[in-house]
């Protein structure tokens, strides 16, 4: 027996799956629909569709922002057409973003399944582009080592307050940036084995992540 769809996913009688999120406070929401043959999208008065075998590139990554530290992003490059972005969070207010983990995960996994069934010749990528990832990792490691050295020097000099302050900065750096570099290591993957590092766990469900199918 198939598992039921997550509460934030709308599954129509035709088998279409609809996922929606609001990328900005003032703009229109993005709506995406998985049909038997294509990925359809709409934002305000703009609409389009991409046959699954016309998606030439797809990248999954972990993209935290100031208001939401658990945010994931799928970038879709059709052939031809502009890049589309599908985020796992939706803007609800000036300082609030709603997590749509379960709906996003289910939608992305199903997108991969349908692309595989369509025999799509797609480049599946994960993480940050190498040209950005590796220099950033070098800077991160240098900063972490520098703070560690300062903390050790402060302890040896019995500067307890200074060691505490430096240690706090080190913990904050590792807490914020460590998961980013761990999850976003560049690479490729098979569509039947979507990497967990660039997917939310799916246990968190929001209340407004799905719009009804367009009439």
N, C-alpha and C positions, 0 to 999 in steps of 0.2 A: 504493500500500500504506500502510495507516494506521500511524502511529508506535506502538510498544508503550507500555503504561502505565508510568509511573515505578515504581521498585521499592518505594516506600512507599505505593502506591495498590493497593487490592484491587479487581479487576474480576471480578464474578461471571459465571456463564454466562448469566444473564438480562440482562446489560448494566448492572447496578447498580454504582455506584462507592461505595466505603466509605472514609471518612477519619476518623481518631480522634486525639485528643490529650488529655493530662491537664492540666487547668488549675491544679490545686493538688496539693500533696504528699499530703494526707490524703483528698481527695475522690475520687469515682469519675471515670473518664475519660468524655469526651464522644465519642459516635460519631454520625457523619452518613452518610446513605446517599442517593444520587441514584437514584431509580427512574424508570421511564418517565413517570410522572405527578406525582411529588411529591418534596419534600425531607423525608426521615424523620430523626428524631433520637432519641437515647436517652442517659440519664445515670443510672446505677444503676437504680432501679425506675421512674423517670420516662421516658416515651416520648411521642412525638407525631409528627405529619406535617403538611406544608403543601403544598397544591397549588401548582404553580409560578405559576399565574395569580392566586394569593391572597397573593403576596409584594408588599406595597405599597411597600416601601422597602429599599434595600440600600446600605450605605456601606462602602467600602474605605479603609483608612488604614495608615500606618506608625506602629507603637506600640512603640518600644523600652522595655525595662524594665531594672532594675539588673543582672540576671543575664544579659540577652541584648540586645545592641545591634541585632541584625537580627531584628526581630519585626514581623509584619504581622497585621492584624486585619480580619475581615469581620463586619459587624453586619447582621443580618437582622430586619426587622420584618414579621411576618405580619399578616394581616387575618382574624380577630382573633388575639390571643395575645401572650405575652411576647416580648421581644427575645431573639434567639439570637446568640451570639458564637462565631466560628470563628477560632482563632489558629494562626499558623504555627510555633509552638514548643510543646513538651511538657515538663512538669516531670519531672525524673529524680531529683532529690535536693534537699537543703537549699540548695545553692548552684549547681545545674546545671540548665540548660534545653537540651533537644535541639532542633536546627533540623530542620524538616520541609519545607524549601523546595520541592523538586520535587513532593511529594505535595500540598501546599497549593495551589501554582500550578495544577497539573492539575485539582484539584477545583474551584477557583473558576472557572477558564475554562470547564469543562464545565457548571457550574451556570448560568453566563450563557448558554451555548449552548442548554440545555434550557429556560430561561426565555424565550428568544427564540422557540424553536419553539412554546411554549405561548401566545405572544402576550400575555405578562404586561404589564400596565400598571403598571410599577414605576418609582419614582424612583431612578435610579442616581446616587449621590453619591460623591465622593472627598475625602480629606483630613479635616482637623479642622473642626468647625462654625465658621462665620465669627465668631460672638460670642466664641469662645475664641482663634481663630487670629490675628486682626488686633491685638488688644491685646497678645498674647504676642509678636508680631513687632515691635511698637513697643518693648517692653521689651528684647528681644534686640538690636535695632539700637542702642538707647541705651547698653546695656552694652558692646557692641562698640566703639562710637565713644568712649565714656569710657575704656576700657582703651587704645585706640589713642592717645588724647590724652595719657594718663599715660606711655605708653611713649616718645612723642616728647619730652615734657618731660624725662624722665629721661635720654634720650640727649643733649639739648641741654645739660643740666647735668652731663654726664659721669658720671652715676650709673649705671655699667654693671651693677652687681648688681641695682639696682632695676628697670632697663629689662629685664633678663633675666627677673626674676620676673614682672613685668607682662606681658611678651611670652608667657611660658609660659601664664599664665592666659587670655590672648587666644586662643592657639592651641587650648587645651583647650575653650574656649567654642565656637569655630567648628567644631571637630571633632565635638563632641557635639550641638550644637543646629542647626548649619547644615543637615545632611541632614534633620533633622526638619521644619524649615520649608520646605525645598525640595520634599520629597516630599508634604507635607500641605497644600499650597495648596488652599483650598476650590474646589469646582467640580462639574460634572455631566459625565457621559460616556455614550456609546452602549454598549449591551451587546455589540455586535460589535467594539468597540474598547476593551477594558479597558486603562486606563493603566498603563504600566510602572512609574511612580513608586510605585504602591501594591501592587506584586507583587514577590515575591522572584525572583531570576534563575532559580532552579530547578536550579542546578548542585550544590547541597548536598543530600544525601539522608541521612536519619537511619536508625536501625536498628529503631525501635519505633513508628513513627507510625501504623500501621494495625492495627486489630483485625480478626479474621475476621468475616464477616457473621454477624449474630445468627441463631441457629437458630429 
